[in-house]
Amino acid sequence: MMALFFSRRDEFFRELAALDLTPPHGHALMSLQQGPVRMRELADAMACDASYVTAVADRLEELGLAERRNDADDRRVRELVLTPKGVRVARRLDAVFTSPPEVLRALPAADQAHLLRIMRELVDAPDSNVWMPTRSLR
């Protein structure tokens, strides 16, 4: 499974490079797809210092992909939100990262369904210790 993951990672990195972005920029863009995120929460999700998220946000703003704004509940808090262009780029990156590799697409439909069932069971297991945010499996 790791080899399959890394095959998607490499394609994701190539897509980022074509957009003049780094993996942290991609991580931030994909994290913002669900809506505005407080800068501190984004730093926690990215496991980095808040000052680094500021640099990431600077680049995303420079490219017109995201913008900072005051949090609706606490004006002292800044959050990051995607622009319409950022939504398009994030969807493009998400499609690259989550589309199955050719080797999986080539499996017979019954095998794909069986593998999907097994993967869902593994992800949903109470002791799975999932280290990444839950994503829907296609």
C-alpha positions as CSV (number, residue, x, y, z in Angstrom):
1,M,0.0,0.0,0.0
2,M,2.9,2.4,0.7
3,A,4.2,1.9,-2.8
4,L,0.8,2.9,-4.2
5,F,0.7,5.9,-1.9
6,F,4.1,7.0,-2.9
7,S,3.2,6.7,-6.6
8,R,0.4,9.2,-6.0
9,R,2.7,11.4,-3.9
10,D,5.2,11.7,-6.8
11,E,2.4,12.7,-9.2
12,F,1.1,15.2,-6.6
13,F,4.5,16.7,-6.2
14,R,4.9,17.1,-10.0
15,E,1.5,18.9,-10.2
16,L,2.6,21.2,-7.3
17,A,5.9,22.0,-9.1
18,A,4.0,22.8,-12.3
19,L,2.0,25.3,-10.2
20,D,5.2,26.7,-8.5
21,L,4.1,25.4,-5.2
22,T,5.7,23.2,-2.5
23,P,4.1,20.2,-0.6
24,P,3.2,22.5,2.4
25,H,1.3,24.8,0.0
26,G,-0.6,21.8,-1.3
27,H,-1.3,20.5,2.2
28,A,-2.7,24.0,3.2
29,L,-4.8,24.2,0.0
30,M,-6.3,20.8,0.5
31,S,-6.9,21.5,4.2
32,L,-8.8,24.7,3.3
33,Q,-11.3,22.9,1.0
34,Q,-13.7,22.4,3.9
35,G,-13.9,26.2,4.5
36,P,-11.9,28.8,6.5
37,V,-9.3,27.5,8.9
38,R,-7.7,29.5,11.7
39,M,-4.0,30.0,11.1
40,R,-3.2,28.3,14.5
41,E,-5.3,25.3,13.6
42,L,-3.6,25.1,10.2
43,A,-0.2,25.1,11.9
44,D,-1.4,22.3,14.2
45,A,-2.7,20.3,11.2
46,M,0.6,20.8,9.3
47,A,2.7,20.0,12.5
48,C,4.7,23.2,12.1
49,D,5.3,26.5,13.8
50,A,2.7,29.3,13.3
51,S,5.4,31.5,11.7
52,Y,5.8,28.9,9.0
53,V,2.1,29.0,8.2
54,T,2.4,32.7,7.8
55,A,5.0,32.2,5.1
56,V,2.8,29.6,3.4
57,A,-0.2,32.0,3.6
58,D,1.9,34.8,2.2
59,R,2.7,32.6,-0.9
60,L,-0.9,31.5,-1.3
61,E,-2.0,35.1,-1.2
62,E,0.7,36.2,-3.6
63,L,-0.6,33.7,-6.1
64,G,-4.3,34.6,-5.5
65,L,-5.1,31.2,-4.1
66,A,-6.1,32.2,-0.5
67,E,-6.7,35.2,1.6
68,R,-6.5,36.0,5.3
69,R,-9.5,37.4,7.1
70,N,-10.6,38.0,10.6
71,D,-12.4,35.1,12.3
72,A,-16.2,35.7,12.5
73,D,-16.3,34.8,16.2
74,D,-13.1,36.5,17.3
75,R,-11.7,39.4,15.3
76,R,-8.3,39.0,17.0
77,V,-7.9,35.6,15.3
78,R,-6.9,35.3,11.6
79,E,-8.1,32.6,9.4
80,L,-7.2,31.5,5.9
81,V,-9.8,30.9,3.2
82,L,-9.6,29.8,-0.4
83,T,-10.3,32.3,-3.2
84,P,-12.3,31.0,-6.3
85,K,-9.0,30.3,-8.0
86,G,-7.7,28.5,-4.9
87,V,-10.8,26.3,-4.9
88,R,-10.1,25.3,-8.5
89,V,-6.4,24.6,-7.7
90,A,-7.3,22.6,-4.5
91,R,-9.8,20.5,-6.4
92,R,-7.2,19.8,-9.1
93,L,-4.6,18.8,-6.5
94,D,-7.2,16.7,-4.7
95,A,-8.1,14.9,-7.9
96,V,-4.5,14.1,-8.6
97,F,-3.8,12.9,-5.1
98,T,-6.9,10.8,-4.6
99,S,-7.3,9.2,-8.0
100,P,-6.4,5.6,-7.9
101,P,-3.2,4.6,-9.7
102,E,-3.5,2.7,-12.9
103,V,-2.6,-0.6,-11.3
104,L,-5.8,-0.3,-9.2
105,R,-8.0,0.9,-12.0
106,A,-6.9,-2.1,-14.0
107,L,-8.3,-4.6,-11.4
108,P,-11.6,-6.2,-12.2
109,A,-14.6,-4.4,-10.7
110,A,-15.2,-7.2,-8.2
111,D,-11.6,-7.0,-6.9
112,Q,-11.9,-3.2,-6.6
113,A,-15.1,-3.5,-4.6
114,H,-13.5,-6.1,-2.4
115,L,-10.4,-4.0,-1.8
116,L,-12.5,-0.9,-1.0
117,R,-14.5,-2.9,1.5
118,I,-11.3,-4.1,3.2
119,M,-9.8,-0.5,3.2
120,R,-13.0,0.9,4.8
121,E,-12.9,-1.7,7.5
122,L,-9.3,-0.9,8.2
123,V,-9.9,2.9,8.3
124,D,-13.0,2.5,10.4
125,A,-11.5,0.1,12.9
126,P,-11.6,1.6,16.5
127,D,-7.9,0.9,17.1
128,S,-6.7,2.0,13.6
129,N,-4.8,5.1,15.1
130,V,-5.4,7.0,11.9
131,W,-2.8,9.7,11.7
132,M,-4.3,11.6,8.9
133,P,-7.7,13.4,8.7
134,T,-10.4,11.1,7.5
135,R,-11.0,11.2,3.8
136,S,-13.8,9.5,1.9
137,L,-12.7,6.5,0.0
138,R,-13.9,6.3,-3.6
